[in-house]
């Protein structure tokens, strides 16, 4: 469970940075201004959110079974 949560949080962070670089909000990289990185970042952000939701759902399921 923790591994999914950590992987999800990291994927969200990296995805957000890639989106910002792709739309040229963050400058100073070869990825800056390249729209493909915004798309790749959006996909990675969605995967990260799915991992976080999965970890949260499993966590809630553990609590419901323990009560």
C-alpha positions as CSV (number, residue, x, y, z in Angstrom):
1,X,0.0,0.0,0.0
2,X,2.7,2.5,0.9
3,X,4.7,1.7,-2.2
4,X,1.6,2.6,-4.4
5,X,1.1,5.8,-2.5
6,X,4.7,6.9,-2.8
7,X,4.9,5.9,-6.5
8,X,1.7,7.8,-7.1
9,X,2.9,10.9,-5.4
10,X,6.2,10.8,-7.3
11,X,4.4,10.2,-10.6
12,X,2.1,13.2,-9.9
13,X,5.1,15.4,-9.1
14,X,7.1,14.4,-12.1
15,X,4.0,14.7,-14.4
16,X,3.3,18.2,-13.1
17,X,6.9,19.3,-13.8
18,X,6.8,17.8,-17.3
19,X,3.5,19.5,-18.0
20,X,5.0,22.8,-16.8
21,X,8.0,22.3,-19.0
22,X,6.0,21.2,-22.0
23,X,3.8,24.4,-21.9
24,X,6.9,26.5,-21.3
25,X,6.1,27.6,-17.8
26,X,9.4,26.2,-16.5
27,X,12.3,27.3,-18.7
28,X,15.9,26.1,-19.0
29,X,15.5,22.5,-20.3
30,X,15.4,20.8,-23.7
31,X,11.9,19.8,-22.8
32,X,10.8,23.4,-22.4
33,X,8.2,24.5,-25.0
34,X,7.9,20.9,-26.4
35,X,4.2,20.1,-26.4
36,X,4.8,16.3,-26.4
37,X,6.1,16.6,-22.9
38,X,2.9,18.2,-21.7
39,X,1.0,15.3,-23.1
40,X,3.4,12.7,-21.6
41,X,3.2,14.6,-18.3
42,X,-0.6,14.6,-18.3
43,X,-0.6,10.8,-18.9
44,X,1.9,10.3,-16.0
45,X,-0.2,12.6,-13.8
46,X,-3.3,10.5,-14.5
47,X,-1.3,7.3,-13.7
48,X,-0.1,8.9,-10.5
49,X,-3.6,9.9,-9.5
50,X,-4.9,6.4,-10.2
51,X,-2.1,4.9,-8.0
52,X,-3.0,7.3,-5.2
53,X,-6.7,6.4,-5.5
54,X,-5.8,2.7,-5.5
55,X,-3.7,3.1,-2.4
56,X,-6.4,5.2,-0.6
57,X,-9.1,2.7,-1.5
58,X,-7.0,-0.2,-0.1
59,X,-6.3,1.8,3.0
60,X,-10.0,2.5,3.6
61,X,-10.7,-1.2,3.0
62,X,-8.2,-2.2,5.7
63,X,-9.9,0.2,8.2
64,X,-13.4,-1.1,7.4
65,X,-12.3,-4.7,8.0
66,X,-10.6,-3.9,11.3
67,X,-13.6,-2.1,12.8
